[in-house]
Amino acid sequence: MKTTGTADELRHWAECWKLAGELLDEIKRSDLANMDDAGASRSIRLLSSDERLWFDPKAGSGLVEQQRIFRRLKRG
């Protein structure tokens, strides 16, 4: 993997993401600690629901289009 930027810039970038991860973990812990029974029940229902409810049935995975591109490239 090729990286761009100076070592100091990359170090700063990594430190920012580390801090962001720590803040997101804190928010997650707070949200879970303050969740009421209704919120917990709603989360459980969503997490255990049929995954087809989360996806647009008309949207493809991109696999068919990828295969079409590969076929065109092979012919060439």
DRENNULUM-521055 format. One record per atom (N, C-alpha, C): residue number from 0; residue in three letters; atom name; x, y, z. Coordinates in pm, whole numbers, plus 50000, padded with zeros to 5 digits. Layout:
<vexros>
   nr  rest  atom      X      Y      Z
  NUM   ALA    CA      X      Y      Z
...
</vexros>
This chain:
<vexros>
   nr  rest  atom      X      Y      Z
    0   MET     N  50084  49883  50000
    0   MET    CA  50000  50000  50000
    0   MET     C  50089  50124  50000
    1   LYS     N  50064  50214  49909
    1   LYS    CA  50143  50336  49901
    1   LYS     C  50078  50443  49988
    2   THR     N  50158  50510  50067
    2   THR    CA  50107  50617  50151
    2   THR     C  50158  50750  50098
    3   THR     N  50082  50853  50123
    3   THR    CA  50125  50987  50084
    3   THR     C  50132  51073  50207
    4   GLY     N  50216  51171  50205
    4   GLY    CA  50228  51262  50318
    4   GLY     C  50354  51231  50397
    5   THR     N  50391  51327  50477
    5   THR    CA  50510  51309  50559
    5   THR     C  50477  51217  50676
    6   ALA     N  50580  51171  50742
    6   ALA    CA  50560  51085  50859
    6   ALA     C  50480  51157  50966
    7   ASP     N  50506  51286  50985
    7   ASP    CA  50432  51362  51085
    7   ASP     C  50284  51373  51050
    8   GLU     N  50253  51393  50921
    8   GLU    CA  50113  51401  50878
    8   GLU     C  50042  51268  50902
    9   LEU     N  50110  51159  50868
    9   LEU    CA  50050  51027  50886
    9   LEU     C  50031  50995  51034
   10   ARG     N  50127  51033  51116
   10   ARG    CA  50115  51013  51260
   10   ARG     C  49997  51093  51315
   11   HIS     N  49981  51216  51269
   11   HIS    CA  49869  51300  51312
   11   HIS     C  49735  51238  51268
   12   TRP     N  49730  51190  51145
   12   TRP    CA  49609  51126  51093
   12   TRP     C  49571  51006  51179
   13   ALA     N  49669  50922  51211
   13   ALA    CA  49644  50803  51293
   13   ALA     C  49598  50842  51433
   14   GLU     N  49656  50945  51488
   14   GLU    CA  49617  50991  51622
   14   GLU     C  49473  51044  51623
   15   CYS     N  49436  51114  51517
   15   CYS    CA  49298  51165  51506
   15   CYS     C  49198  51050  51503
   16   TRP     N  49229  50945  51426
   16   TRP    CA  49138  50831  51417
   16   TRP     C  49134  50754  51549
   17   LYS     N  49245  50747  51618
   17   LYS    CA  49248  50681  51749
   17   LYS     C  49157  50756  51846
   18   LEU     N  49167  50888  51848
   18   LEU    CA  49083  50971  51934
   18   LEU     C  48936  50956  51897
   19   ALA     N  48907  50957  51767
   19   ALA    CA  48769  50940  51721
   19   ALA     C  48713  50806  51768
   20   GLY     N  48791  50702  51760
   20   GLY    CA  48746  50570  51806
   20   GLY     C  48717  50569  51954
   21   GLU     N  48801  50635  52032
   21   GLU    CA  48778  50641  52177
   21   GLU     C  48650  50718  52208
   22   LEU     N  48627  50829  52136
   22   LEU    CA  48505  50908  52158
   22   LEU     C  48380  50829  52117
   23   LEU     N  48387  50756  52006
   23   LEU    CA  48273  50676  51963
   23   LEU     C  48244  50563  52063
   24   ASP     N  48347  50503  52120
   24   ASP    CA  48327  50401  52223
   24   ASP     C  48258  50461  52345
   25   GLU     N  48297  50582  52382
   25   GLU    CA  48235  50649  52496
   25   GLU     C  48087  50679  52469
   26   ILE     N  48057  50723  52348
   26   ILE    CA  47917  50749  52311
   26   ILE     C  47837  50619  52314
   27   LYS     N  47894  50512  52262
   27   LYS    CA  47825  50383  52261
   27   LYS     C  47795  50336  52403
   28   ARG     N  47896  50346  52492
   28   ARG    CA  47874  50306  52632
   28   ARG     C  47765  50390  52697
   29   SER     N  47766  50519  52670
   29   SER    CA  47665  50609  52727
   29   SER     C  47525  50575  52674
   30   ASP     N  47515  50553  52544
   30   ASP    CA  47385  50517  52484
   30   ASP     C  47331  50387  52543
   31   LEU     N  47418  50288  52560
   31   LEU    CA  47374  50161  52617
   31   LEU     C  47334  50176  52764
   32   ALA     N  47409  50256  52839
   32   ALA    CA  47379  50275  52981
   32   ALA     C  47248  50351  53000
   33   ASN     N  47214  50438  52908
   33   ASN    CA  47093  50520  52923
   33   ASN     C  46972  50465  52847
   34   MET     N  46987  50348  52786
   34   MET    CA  46878  50290  52709
   34   MET     C  46768  50240  52802
   35   ASP     N  46644  50276  52769
   35   ASP    CA  46531  50226  52848
   35   ASP     C  46481  50095  52790
   36   ASP     N  46382  50036  52853
   36   ASP    CA  46330  49906  52808
   36   ASP     C  46274  49913  52667
   37   ALA     N  46205  50023  52634
   37   ALA    CA  46147  50036  52500
   37   ALA     C  46259  50043  52395
   38   GLY     N  46364  50117  52423
   38   GLY    CA  46476  50128  52331
   38   GLY     C  46548  49994  52314
   39   ALA     N  46565  49922  52425
   39   ALA    CA  46630  49791  52419
   39   ALA     C  46546  49695  52336
   40   SER     N  46415  49698  52359
   40   SER    CA  46326  49609  52285
   40   SER     C  46329  49641  52135
   41   ARG     N  46329  49769  52101
   41   ARG    CA  46335  49811  51960
   41   ARG     C  46466  49766  51897
   42   SER     N  46576  49780  51967
   42   SER    CA  46707  49738  51915
   42   SER     C  46711  49587  51893
   43   ILE     N  46658  49512  51988
   43   ILE    CA  46656  49367  51974
   43   ILE     C  46573  49325  51855
   44   ARG     N  46457  49388  51837
   44   ARG    CA  46372  49355  51722
   44   ARG     C  46444  49384  51591
   45   LEU     N  46511  49500  51584
   45   LEU    CA  46582  49535  51461
   45   LEU     C  46697  49440  51434
   46   LEU     N  46772  49405  51538
   46   LEU    CA  46887  49318  51519
   46   LEU     C  46848  49175  51485
   47   SER     N  46731  49133  51529
   47   SER    CA  46690  48996  51504
   47   SER     C  46590  48985  51389
   48   SER     N  46562  49097  51322
   48   SER    CA  46465  49095  51214
   48   SER     C  46526  49034  51088
   49   ASP     N  46441  49005  50996
   49   ASP    CA  46484  48950  50868
   49   ASP     C  46572  49052  50797
   50   GLU     N  46691  49010  50756
   50   GLU    CA  46785  49104  50694
   50   GLU     C  46732  49162  50564
   51   ARG     N  46633  49097  50504
   51   ARG    CA  46578  49150  50380
   51   ARG     C  46509  49283  50402
   52   LEU     N  46472  49312  50528
   52   LEU    CA  46409  49441  50558
   52   LEU     C  46509  49556  50546
   53   TRP     N  46637  49526  50551
   53   TRP    CA  46740  49628  50550
   53   TRP     C  46790  49662  50411
   54   PHE     N  46759  49579  50313
   54   PHE    CA  46816  49597  50182
   54   PHE     C  46710  49626  50077
   55   ASP     N  46746  49704  49980
   55   ASP    CA  46658  49734  49868
   55   ASP     C  46663  49615  49773
   56   PRO     N  46551  49547  49752
   56   PRO    CA  46553  49428  49667
   56   PRO     C  46588  49460  49522
   57   LYS     N  46569  49585  49479
   57   LYS    CA  46600  49623  49342
   57   LYS     C  46749  49651  49323
   58   ALA     N  46819  49676  49432
   58   ALA    CA  46962  49706  49423
   58   ALA     C  47040  49576  49415
   59   GLY     N  47127  49569  49320
   59   GLY    CA  47210  49449  49305
   59   GLY     C  47335  49459  49390
   60   SER     N  47406  49349  49396
   60   SER    CA  47530  49347  49474
   60   SER     C  47646  49404  49395
   61   GLY     N  47626  49421  49266
   61   GLY    CA  47734  49467  49180
   61   GLY     C  47809  49352  49114
   62   LEU     N  47783  49230  49160
   62   LEU    CA  47853  49114  49106
   62   LEU     C  47823  49092  48958
   63   VAL     N  47696  49108  48921
   63   VAL    CA  47658  49088  48781
   63   VAL     C  47728  49190  48692
   64   GLU     N  47728  49315  48737
   64   GLU    CA  47796  49420  48660
   64   GLU     C  47946  49394  48652
   65   GLN     N  48005  49348  48762
   65   GLN    CA  48148  49316  48763
   65   GLN     C  48179  49207  48661
   66   GLN     N  48098  49103  48658
   66   GLN    CA  48119  48994  48563
   66   GLN     C  48105  49043  48419
   67   ARG     N  48011  49133  48395
   67   ARG    CA  47992  49191  48262
   67   ARG     C  48119  49266  48219
   68   ILE     N  48176  49343  48311
   68   ILE    CA  48299  49418  48281
   68   ILE     C  48414  49322  48253
   69   PHE     N  48428  49218  48334
   69   PHE    CA  48534  49119  48312
   69   PHE     C  48520  49052  48177
   70   ARG     N  48398  49018  48139
   70   ARG    CA  48374  48953  48010
   70   ARG     C  48416  49046  47896
   71   ARG     N  48380  49175  47909
   71   ARG    CA  48419  49272  47806
   71   ARG     C  48571  49288  47798
   72   LEU     N  48637  49290  47912
   72   LEU    CA  48783  49305  47914
   72   LEU     C  48852  49183  47853
   73   LYS     N  48796  49064  47878
   73   LYS    CA  48853  48941  47824
   73   LYS     C  48846  48939  47672
   74   ARG     N  48734  48987  47621
   74   ARG    CA  48716  48990  47475
   74   ARG     C  48808  49091  47409
   75   GLY     N  48837  49195  47484
   75   GLY    CA  48912  49290  47439
   75   GLY     C  48979  49385  47377
</vexros>
